[in-house]
């Protein structure tokens, strides 16, 4: 049930416990993210159980770019997750929080010599390769180190799902992955470096916040067809298919249970499209596991009205949550304690940054607000804190975690 409103108050409700968010706000002045660890646990279990129906031989690699809070990483590791990383910084953070090298898949288009060298020395599970020059670079470094590099080739299946154009990644014009027609060129590199490259996997990732499940189905179908051909190729040693992440959530309602039918639909299509697939099935979910279970809490500094608008000016804004200004994303905004006697007022909820795009939500109908009221920007557990900055030299926000009714603060 996660964040919900009970008796006009924002609470975190899980199992038999219910934790009132105002209990933390009482002692705070500065903005902070609040995460619900029990919610993440039940979401992970639901997702993993669903996908296990598609394959018993399943590896869930959490895309930690979505939220790399140490307690979230530790929790997901304890639940059996592996991890998908995109920088050496993420490798280090993952390992500091209990993940092993053998848990790690390294993705991303711009891996440096240092990143590749360190990962090969550590012996990570797989490097997902995005270009021919990257494959050659890995081969040369492996030769120097005298190791065999575990390679997944990321293909670009050329599908164009309905989502924000900044977060599609599997369309032919995106920078990610190799074309299926590049398979011959990959063979040429591998034949030069047979002892250095183990082509053990194929991978795709078509974008993020995707609710149009047909695109996943199309991408998996195209990829499996190519997999079947490459499986016969003696230069390849295919053992796994990584279907990436990208499943969206319903930002238009605060009811997290509405995501479950989307997860069911996704798991069913993966099952249908991977029937009789002989290898390991890998996935890289980020948002769907954590978005619902984080909120950004901000305090009203001022209420300002002009002839056109009422502004609720918070002590948090685009520097702490970039999604509204970067992708025109809509996040529900609710008061921590609703002023039930107040009249309904239409507000633009804005931050302190000197940019007109610093709007967390426009035209929001809320019960009349006053200075020092706390508001929660919901569904901010993914791509929130990890994308925050101290632009304008504002301080970074804090991060608290609630778990079994206990509050933990790490930053
Ligand atoms: N795997 C790879 C290779 C990725 O690049 C990503 C996300 C994921 C997995 C996880 O995708 P998810 O399941 O979270 O959709 N900042 C944007 C989202 C960027 C996603 C980047 N890649 C946002 O706030 O919407």
Boltz pocket constraint, residues with backbone or C-beta under 6 A from the ligand:
constraints:
  - pocket:
      binder: B
      contacts: [[A, 63], [A, 65], [A, 66], [A, 84], [A, 107], [A, 108], [A, 167], [A, 205], [A, 207], [A, 208], [A, 209], [A, 244], [A, 245], [A, 246], [A, 247], [A, 284], [A, 285], [A, 286], [A, 287], [A, 288], [A, 323], [A, 327], [A, 382], [A, 383]]
      max_distance: 6.0
